């Protein structure tokens, strides 16, 4: 069983920055995408950023593109999320996710709390 270990969350004031990291406990074959999701209290989990094995990134919410940057290495695999100009509405638990294999297996991290104070 692959484990994804996240780090880098914490408490930051509005306008601050954090960098989240996620590393797998072992290599994963046939990685399709590496993703960051977040879930705020009382809200559904949402996709924040995704990067494919070729390194092409996408941000479903275009308003995050100017503040968040996803990078990663599918060969390890590791994935990072650099978050700048953080706002109170960015407060959530952030989850790392890797989709891999013929069947599109989903691997999830345990989540890391990001809290932005105003």
N, C-alpha and C positions, 0 to 999 in steps of 0.2 A: 504494500500500500504506500503510495507516494504521499508525502506530507509537504505542504507548502507553508513556509514560515515567513511571517510578515514582521516588519519592524519599521520604526520611524514615525509612528503616530505620536500624538501628544496634545498639549494645550498651547495655543499661540494666540496672540492678539491680532485683531483685524489689520490686514495689510502685510502680515508676516508670511513666512514660507516654511514648508516642510517637504521632506523627500521620503516617500515610502519605498520600502524595498521588499522583495519577495523572492525567496529562493526555494527550490525543490530539494527534497532530501536525497534524490538520486536523479539521474538523467531520465528523460521521458522521450520515448520514440514518437516520431511523426507528430510533432507539435503543429497545430493549425493556427491557433491564436492564443495570445496572452492578454489578459484583460484586468481592468480594475473596475469594480462595482462599488457602490456605496448605498447605505440604507440609513436614512434619518428616522428618528422616532415617529412612529405613526404613519410612515410612508413606505411605498414599495421599494424594493431594491432596484437600482437603476444602473445601467452601464455608463461609466464615466469615460473610459478610453480603451481602445483596443489596438493591438499591434500584431501583424502576422509574421510568419517565419522569415519573410523577406525583409522585414523591418519597416513595412509601410504602416503608418499610424492613422487612426481615425478617431473622431470625437463626436458622438451622436448629438450632443448638445453643443452647438457651435459657439455658444457663449463661453465655454470652458477652454476652447482652443487657445485663446490668447493668454491664459493663466496656467494651464496644466500641460505637461509634456510627459508622454509615456515613451520609455525606451526599454530595451531588453535584448537578451541573447537566448534564442530558442535552443541552442546547442547545450546549454548548461542544465536546465533553463533558469534564468533570472529575469525579473521584470521590475521596473522602477516607475514611480510617478512623482515627478517634480511638480509641486504646487506652489505657485506664487500669488501674491496679492489675495491671500485668503480672506474670506468673508464669513460672517456668522452663519449664513445659509449653507456654507460648505460643511458645517458640523454634521458628522455622521460616523458610522462604522464603515471603514473601507475594507473591501475584500479583494484579495487576489484570486484570479481564476485562470486556469489553463485548460484549453480544449485540445485533445490530442487523440491519436489513434484512428483506426479504421471506422470505429463506431462513434467517434466524437466524444470520447469519455471526458467528463467534467471533473476537474480537480479544484478544490477550494481551500483557501487558507482559513484560519480561525477568525480573522478580522482584527483590525487595529482601529482604536478610537482616535478620531481627530475632532478636537473641540476648538472653535474659534470664538474668542470673546470680543465684544464690541468696545 
